[in-house]
Amino acid sequence: MYDVKELARAERTQLATLLRSLTPEQWNAPSLCTGWTVRDVVAHMLSYEELGAVELVRRLARSRLQLDRANDLGLADQSGLGPQQLIDLLDRNLEPRGLTSAFGGRVALVDGMVHQQDIRRPLGFPREIPADRLEPALRFARFAPPIGASGRIHGLRLVATDVDWATGRGPEIHGPGEALLMAMAGRSGVTDELDGPGLATLRSRIEPRI
């Protein structure tokens, strides 16, 4: 049985280690999130972490319940924080709390994993995600509200070739679990790592999104 909060903590700890190694140029480099730098991705990740219930409601009200607008507001709130301040904030929040602790920490696990790959992939820092982290992330990603995967993978079967995970019915798409996770999250650049008769359909449904 997985302790998902502990897995999310391990994911965040690995991200913190990566961030400490980055140069100023790498912090300002583009991420996989359209229009966002590496620094923006980190700031976005942490922008919900220390919000209390009242503050969260206020942000959602200001955004008129639109997730993209809420993300932009959160990013604006963190605009004055530099790399070291963001690392310090991450160190204080290795244990998920607040909104990201929802679903037993699964929101934090999936959000942290996807955004860590948003940083690693364009910087050329690949890694092998431990199966005990990747499998529960894949299982939850299909339903995670911020990911929006259900429409992208409807009527398709996804099969990981490196971990014990598959989902859906229909034309098959197979490949590494990490690439399937990123495709479910709408990252178009990963589809070249996938194969199968359902791939053209998935590609047609993917749009760049945060």
C-alpha positions, 0 to 999 in steps of 0.5 A: 500500500502506497503512502502517497503523501510520502511519495509526494514528499520524495518527489518534491525533495528531488525537485528541490535538489534539482533546483539548487543545481540550476544556473540563473540562465536555466531558471529563466529558460523556457519550460514545457508550459507555453509562455512560462519559464522554469521560475514561473513553473516553480512559482506556480507550483507553490502559489497554492501551498500556503493558502488557507481556506479563506485565501483560496476562496478569495483567489477562486472568486477573483478568478471567477472559478476559471483555473487558468485565471487563478493560476495567473493570479497565483503567479502574480502573487509570487512575482517578487520571489527569486530562485533562492526564496522559491527553494526556501518556500519549497523546503518549507512545504515538502509535506503537502498541505492545503489544496495540494494535500487533497485526495490523500496527497495525490494532487501534490504527487501528480502536480509535482511530477508533471511540473518537474518534467516540465522543467527537466525535459527542456533543460535536458535533465532526464531521470528515471521516475521510481515505479512506486511513484509513477504508478499511483500518479498515472492512476490518479492523473486520469481523474485529476481535475487540473490535468483535464485528461479525461477528454484527451484519452476518451475512447483510447487505451493507454498501456505503459511499457515500463510499469504495470499500468494500463487504462481505457478501451479503444485503439491502443497507445503504448510507451513509457509511463512518464511520456503517457503521463505528460501526454495526458497532461497535454504536453504535445512534445512527448507524443513522438515517444509513444506508438500505437493506432490511437496515437493520431487521435491523441495528438489531435486532442492535445493543446499546450496548457498549464 
